[in-house]
Every structure is written in structure tokens, then in C-alpha cells.
Amino acid sequence: MSDPTPETVARLATQAADLPRRGLALLGTFGTEAAPRALVRLGRRDRVTVSPGDPLDGGRVEAIGIGELVLVRGGVAEVLRLPETG
């Protein structure tokens, strides 16, 4: 049997966030500086993990940084950021 999750870890891991109800939403960024990845919600249910250069929602992932993803569609850059928690 595993040890119970410390209270502070459980509280931080389960914070409510204000996600948009439609469209793309950045859920998290992870990986290394040399190989960053991001978890993105597509619509209401689908989720996908992406890396720089991957296609995403009619565009291409240009870059992934701590808490943000740059998506280029039709030559226009859009920055997706992690939602505010509260």
C-alpha cells in the first residue's frame, strides 16, 4: 500500500482553473528545454500531447515554454497560456 498524498501536494494538484468551454486550452507543459512538450485540450473532451513542429488545430506548434505554447496559424502567432488557478 502506498503512503497517503501529503495535504499540500493534494491541494496544489487539485486547484480549480478557469478553462475556456470551447476551443483549445493549454493544460500543462513538461519535458526538457531541449525536448519540451505540452498537453492541450481540443474542444470539450479530446486531449493531445504536442511538441514544437507538430500540427495543431490548423496551425503548427512554433514553441513551448514554461506555462505557454506558441501556435502559428496562417502566419499569425497565438500564445496559449495555462489558465489562472483559484
C-alpha positions, -999 to 999 in steps of 0.1 A, spaced: 0 0 0 13 35 -8 16 64 16 -12 90 16 -6 121 -5 7 150 16 -20 176 21 -1 204 4 6 183 -27 -31 172 -29 -42 208 -26 -19 221 -53 -27 192 -77 -64 198 -75 -68 236 -78 -97 248 -98 -88 265 -131 -109 287 -154 -107 267 -187 -125 280 -217 -155 259 -225 -147 257 -262 -116 257 -284 -81 250 -274 -69 251 -238 -33 245 -226 -34 220 -197 3 217 -190 39 219 -202 66 195 -194 97 178 -207 132 193 -210 144 225 -225 158 205 -255 125 185 -259 96 204 -245 60 190 -247 26 203 -239 -8 188 -231 -36 206 -250 -73 201 -247 -91 202 -281 -128 210 -276 -146 195 -247 -131 161 -244 -101 153 -267 -66 158 -254 -33 157 -273 4 159 -264 24 180 -288 60 191 -294 74 220 -314 68 215 -351 36 194 -346 4 203 -364 -24 216 -341 -58 229 -349 -50 241 -384 -16 255 -375 18 245 -362 33 245 -327 61 270 -330 75 269 -294 67 256 -260 79 274 -228 71 272 -192 34 275 -190 28 286 -226 26 274 -262 30 294 -294 8 283 -322 11 298 -357 -19 297 -380 -20 315 -413 12 333 -404 -3 347 -372 12 337 -338 -12 329 -310 0 323 -274 -18 298 -253 -11 301 -216 -20 280 -186 -53 291 -170 -53 311 -138 -60 289 -108 -82 300 -79 
